[in-house]
C-alpha cells in the first residue's frame, strides 16, 4: 500500500451529529485519519494548524455555507481537496463560485462505496499534482 495515503487526514464538517457519525462509519476502514466537527470555525483552526488532505463540508450550516467554508480552506491551504456534501445539489450547483471553491460535490444520501472511491481518487489526484509540482521545481 502507498505509504503517502496512510498519512492523509480527512476532515468532515456538518452541523448534524448523525451525518458526522455516518461519514465516520463510511470511512472507518480507510487508511487515513478522519476528523469530524460541527463547527466551521474549528475546521478552519485545524486547517491552520494541521496538514488536512481533504475537507468534506455540508452546504447548509448555521452561520456559514459550506461553499464559503471551502473557499476559505482553499485560500488558507490551496493543496487541500475540497468536497461539498449537500441534500440540495441543484441549488448548490448553480451557486456562483462553486467550481472555484470545491473540487467535487456529493449528494445526500450518499453511497458508501462511491464516497470511498471518490475520496481515494481525489487524494491520488492530489498526490500526483503535488509530485508534478515538486518535479517542476516548486517549493
C-alpha positions in Angstrom: 0.0 0.0 0.0 1.2 3.5 -0.8 2.7 5.0 2.4 1.6 8.5 1.5 -2.1 7.6 1.6 -1.7 6.4 5.2 -0.8 9.9 6.2 -3.9 11.6 4.8 -6.2 13.5 7.1 -9.9 13.8 6.1 -11.9 16.5 7.9 -15.7 16.2 7.8 -17.8 19.3 8.7 -21.6 19.1 9.3 -24.0 20.6 11.8 -25.8 17.3 12.1 -24.2 14.8 14.5 -26.0 11.9 12.7 -24.4 12.9 9.4 -20.9 13.1 11.0 -21.4 9.7 12.6 -22.5 8.3 9.2 -19.4 9.8 7.5 -17.2 8.3 10.1 -18.8 4.9 9.7 -18.4 5.1 5.9 -14.7 5.9 6.2 -13.8 3.8 9.2 -11.8 1.2 7.3 -10.0 3.7 5.1 -6.2 4.2 5.6 -6.3 7.8 6.8 -7.2 9.8 9.9 -10.8 11.1 10.0 -11.6 14.2 12.0 -15.2 15.5 12.5 -16.6 18.8 13.7 -19.9 20.6 13.7 -18.2 24.0 13.8 -16.8 25.6 10.7 -14.5 27.8 12.8 -13.0 24.7 14.4 -12.4 23.3 11.0 -10.5 26.4 9.9 -8.4 26.2 13.0 -7.4 22.6 12.1 -6.7 23.7 8.6 -4.4 26.4 10.0 -2.6 24.0 12.4 -2.5 20.6 10.7 -2.0 19.3 7.2 -5.5 18.5 6.1 -5.6 16.5 2.9 -9.3 16.7 2.2 -12.3 18.5 3.7 -15.9 17.4 3.2 -18.4 20.1 4.2 -22.2 20.2 4.4 -23.5 23.1 2.3 -26.3 24.3 4.7 -25.0 25.0 8.2 -25.9 27.8 10.6 -23.5 30.7 10.4 -21.6 29.6 7.2 -22.4 28.0 3.9 -20.2 25.0 3.1 -19.1 26.6 -0.2 -17.9 29.7 1.8 -16.0 27.4 4.2 -14.4 25.5 1.4 -13.4 28.7 -0.4 -11.7 29.9 2.8 -10.0 26.5 3.2 -8.7 26.9 -0.4 -7.2 30.3 0.4 -5.5 29.0 3.6 -4.4 25.6 2.2 -4.5 25.5 -1.6 -3.5 21.9 -1.8 -6.4 20.7 0.4 -9.0 18.9 -1.6 -12.5 20.4 -1.1 -15.8 18.4 -1.3 -19.3 19.8 -0.8 -21.9 17.5 0.7 -25.5 18.5 0.0 -29.1 17.4 0.0 -29.8 20.2 -2.4 -27.5 19.7 -5.4 -29.5 21.8 -7.8 -29.3 25.0 -5.8 -25.6 24.4 -4.9 -24.5 23.6 -8.4 -26.0 26.8 -9.7 -24.3 28.9 -7.0 -21.7 31.2 -8.4 -18.2 30.2 -7.3 -19.0 26.5 -6.8 -16.2 25.5 -9.2 -13.7 27.9 -7.7 -14.3 26.7 -4.1 -14.8 23.0 -4.5 -13.3 20.0 -6.3 -16.3 17.7 -6.1 -19.9 17.7 -5.0 -21.6 14.6 -3.3 -25.3 14.4 -2.8 -27.1 13.2 0.4 -27.8 10.4 0.8 -24.5 9.1 -0.4 -23.5 5.6 -1.4 -20.6 4.5 1.0 -18.7 2.7 -1.8 -19.0 5.7 -4.1 -17.9 8.0 -1.3 -14.8 6.0 -0.6 -13.8 5.6 -4.3 -14.3 9.3 -4.8 -12.2 10.3 -1.9 -9.4 7.8 -2.9 -9.4 9.2 -6.4 -9.3 12.8 -5.2 -6.4 12.0 -2.8 -4.5 10.2 -5.6 -5.0 13.2 -7.9 -3.7 15.5 -5.1 -0.6 13.3 -4.7 0.1 13.4 -8.4 -0.4 17.2 -8.5 2.0 17.6 -5.5 4.5 15.3 -7.2 4.3 17.1 -10.5 4.8 20.4 -8.7 7.9 19.1 -6.9 9.3 17.7 -10.2 8.8 21.1 -11.8 11.0 22.7 -9.1 8.3 24.1 -6.9 8.9 24.6 -3.2 
